[in-house]
Amino acid sequence: MEAKNLLNRQEFNIYPYAIMRFCQALWPGNHRPTLAHYFIKTLQEKGLLLRNWTENLDNLERLAGIRSDKLVEANGSFLRWKCSLNKCGETYDLLWLKERMESYQFPNCSKCFSKCAPDITFYEDEIRPVFHQASVDAANCDLLIVLGSELLETPFCDIPLQVPWDVPRLVVTLNDEIEKDEDIMDIHENFDFDSDEAYRDVFWQGSTDLAVLSLCSYLDWDKDVRLMMESDTAVLKGRKEMQQRLGVYKDHSKEVLPKLR
């Protein structure tokens, strides 16, 4: 199923199991943060990261250790599920969903029994209020890096256009040929990589990890990023650490057991 069908609210109302299976594929532990994620974390640790805006739904930024105050999951997250009934609005976490799926139960609201949906932006949903912060961040950044985005969809396509005129903009993507769509920004129309008047835009065609390695080598950060990734990979072998980073850990050791009579 294509992404536009999978993340269509009408499709979800008709056949919700497709998105549940997709959520299972993104389950914590099935995928690991890459060098690109740890490059972003390195910027954070060096005090150079203003904000990490992501349109991804896989939560790998959180898993890599990007702090909540530095991270904007603009399209929401599968970590949070909420009741579809507006007057109820009960919210649930990923562990709640996991328990339902393991017992072959549909994730209905425990309070009103209405259908629950992931707290994500479906296609044709209204833009999330968090995007009002984008213009503030854009005005205050001194370097814009676009990592791994081939299709800069609205409203993400507005962010690169809001940075000051003298701010360098680096775009890293595998493909520079963008399919035409009214909601998709043509990179070459909004960036100037190779004209005689180009002065601030840089295009890297290739994988994000290779681009990060090259950039870190130039900055003499390659050892820092590799060490951070290797040490973090060892730590993330534990389920507890993984759940803590995703904000879904529950300490059952503090639960008071009923007294035996």
Secondary structure as the mmCIF struct_conf table of DSSP 4:
data_model
#
loop_
_struct_conf.conf_type_id
_struct_conf.id
_struct_conf.beg_label_comp_id
_struct_conf.beg_label_asym_id
_struct_conf.beg_label_seq_id
_struct_conf.end_label_comp_id
_struct_conf.end_label_asym_id
_struct_conf.end_label_seq_id
HELX_RH_AL_P HELX_RH_AL_P1 ALA A 3 LEU A 6
TURN_TY1_P TURN_TY1_P1 LEU A 7 LEU A 7
STRN STRN1 ASN A 8 ASN A 8
HELX_RH_AL_P HELX_RH_AL_P2 ARG A 9 ILE A 14
TURN_TY1_P TURN_TY1_P2 PRO A 16 PRO A 16
HELX_RH_AL_P HELX_RH_AL_P3 TYR A 17 ALA A 25
TURN_TY1_P TURN_TY1_P3 LEU A 26 LEU A 26
TURN_TY1_P TURN_TY1_P4 PRO A 28 GLY A 29
BEND BEND1 ASN A 30 HIS A 31
HELX_RH_AL_P HELX_RH_AL_P4 LEU A 35 GLU A 45
TURN_TY1_P TURN_TY1_P5 LYS A 46 GLY A 47
BEND BEND2 LEU A 50 LEU A 50
STRN STRN2 ASN A 52 THR A 54
BEND BEND3 LEU A 57 ASP A 58
HELX_RH_AL_P HELX_RH_AL_P5 LEU A 60 ALA A 64
TURN_TY1_P TURN_TY1_P6 GLY A 65 GLY A 65
HELX_RH_3T_P HELX_RH_3T_P1 SER A 68 LYS A 70
STRN STRN3 LEU A 71 GLU A 73
TURN_TY1_P TURN_TY1_P7 ALA A 74 ASN A 75
STRN STRN4 GLY A 76 CYS A 83
BEND BEND4 SER A 84 SER A 84
TURN_TY1_P TURN_TY1_P8 ASN A 86 CYS A 88
STRN STRN5 THR A 91 TYR A 92
HELX_RH_AL_P HELX_RH_AL_P6 LEU A 94 GLU A 102
TURN_TY1_P TURN_TY1_P9 SER A 103 TYR A 104
STRN STRN6 ASN A 108 ASN A 108
TURN_TY1_P TURN_TY1_P10 SER A 110 CYS A 112
HELX_LH_PP_P HELX_LH_PP_P1 SER A 114 SER A 114
STRN STRN7 LYS A 115 LYS A 115
STRN STRN8 CYS A 116 ILE A 120
STRN STRN9 TYR A 123 TYR A 123
TURN_TY1_P TURN_TY1_P11 GLU A 124 GLU A 124
HELX_LH_PP_P HELX_LH_PP_P2 ASP A 125 ARG A 128
HELX_RH_3T_P HELX_RH_3T_P2 PRO A 129 PHE A 131
HELX_RH_AL_P HELX_RH_AL_P7 HIS A 132 ASN A 140
BEND BEND5 ASP A 142 ASP A 142
STRN STRN10 LEU A 144 LEU A 147
BEND BEND6 GLY A 148 GLY A 148
BEND BEND7 GLU A 150 LEU A 151
STRN STRN11 LEU A 152 GLU A 153
TURN_TY1_P TURN_TY1_P12 THR A 154 PRO A 155
HELX_RH_3T_P HELX_RH_3T_P3 PHE A 156 ASP A 158
HELX_RH_AL_P HELX_RH_AL_P8 ILE A 159 GLN A 162
BEND BEND8 VAL A 163 VAL A 163
TURN_TY1_P TURN_TY1_P13 TRP A 165 ASP A 166
BEND BEND9 VAL A 167 VAL A 167
STRN STRN12 ARG A 169 THR A 173
BEND BEND10 LEU A 174 LEU A 174
HELX_LH_PP_P HELX_LH_PP_P3 ILE A 178 LYS A 180
TURN_TY1_P TURN_TY1_P14 GLU A 182 ASP A 183
STRN STRN13 ILE A 184 MET A 185
HELX_RH_AL_P HELX_RH_AL_P9 ILE A 187 ASN A 190
BEND BEND11 PHE A 193 SER A 195
TURN_TY1_P TURN_TY1_P15 ASP A 196 GLU A 197
BEND BEND12 ARG A 200 ARG A 200
STRN STRN14 ASP A 201 GLN A 205
BEND BEND13 GLY A 206 GLY A 206
HELX_RH_AL_P HELX_RH_AL_P10 THR A 208 LEU A 219
TURN_TY1_P TURN_TY1_P16 ASP A 220 ASP A 220
HELX_RH_AL_P HELX_RH_AL_P11 ASP A 222 VAL A 235
TURN_TY1_P TURN_TY1_P17 LEU A 236 LYS A 237
BEND BEND14 GLY A 238 GLY A 238
HELX_RH_AL_P HELX_RH_AL_P12 ARG A 239 LEU A 246
TURN_TY1_P TURN_TY1_P18 GLY A 247 GLY A 247
HELX_RH_3T_P HELX_RH_3T_P4 HIS A 252 LYS A 254
HELX_LH_PP_P HELX_LH_PP_P4 GLU A 255 LEU A 260
#
